[in-house]
């Protein structure tokens, strides 16, 4: 029987409307199509694999169409992949294109889960698809634009080959985003010895590597100070999950995907009989006893009466912060900020748990 390494690697490749040469944003609503052989980025496979590999088909779909018809498109792709029966599925690279990244991540995850076929994609670190799918899919690290296309595809293929050989991947050596999986191994040094060695290397300017990978967050600049608080409109927002009784917008108790906007016009104090907390991340009994502890309408109303602030915005905004991923956090924040901006709000007091 032939060794797996000697067998031809057959591939089905997924790309969006832009890389599929259909069009740009004006074509983002085009539906799913499939073409035999390699189209666009898929043509680079021949360069890296030669006769050892073949792209059986290229699947193309508009970014908007995928997002708006996700379940339908995924089922169609599953059937297409079954039809071609490839050994490997590749998607992207998506670079920093958010909708494209989400589509690539979801398709790769679906193919692996439903068909057991290895799937690889590639994205820039700030693409929302990274945080959504890095735990499920091998995502090669790329630059934020297509100039690094060939390098990304080469690395996607290398990882794909390793997956087909059931080889263990290494995030640093294989240049993909860590899935957060930790493997135990025997060290000849104790934890204390390793920590001291790392500290000495850091102090002396030598190269060192932490055993704990810290998350990376984008820099958010401080907003300018409020110039005239006494004539400003102040709004209240919270990620502590305070909603009117019954949680009318059905905001999730964890991993929120939305927020609620609730009127406090003419209200000088929140009543515990009319509000409740829906949040799985903290003991919220004290907030249920007095919701003003989280959304301080009572104190802000007093400030208005005393002339310390101009006015209180007649709505408060609430979501649930626990387990909410960065992409949804950004989306919710931008939507709330847009509403506050339209309302002429000068400053916001945001409370948390």
Protein Blocks (a to p, Z undefined) as FASTA:
>chain_A
ZZfklpccdddddddfklnonacfklmmpccdddehjehjllmmmmmnmmmbccfbdcdd
dfklmmmmmmmmmmmmmmmmmmnopabdcehjekjafklmmmmmmmmmmmmmmnopacdd
dddfklmklmmmmmmpccddddfbfklmmmmmmmmmmmmmmmmnopacdfklnopacehi
acddddfbdfklmmmmmmmmmmnopacddfbdcddddddddddddfblmlcccddddfeh
pacehilnopafbhpabdcdddfehiabdcfklgccddfkbcfklmmmmmmlmmcmklmm
mmmmnopambdcfbdcdddfehpafklmmmmmmmmmmmmmmnopabdcdddZZ
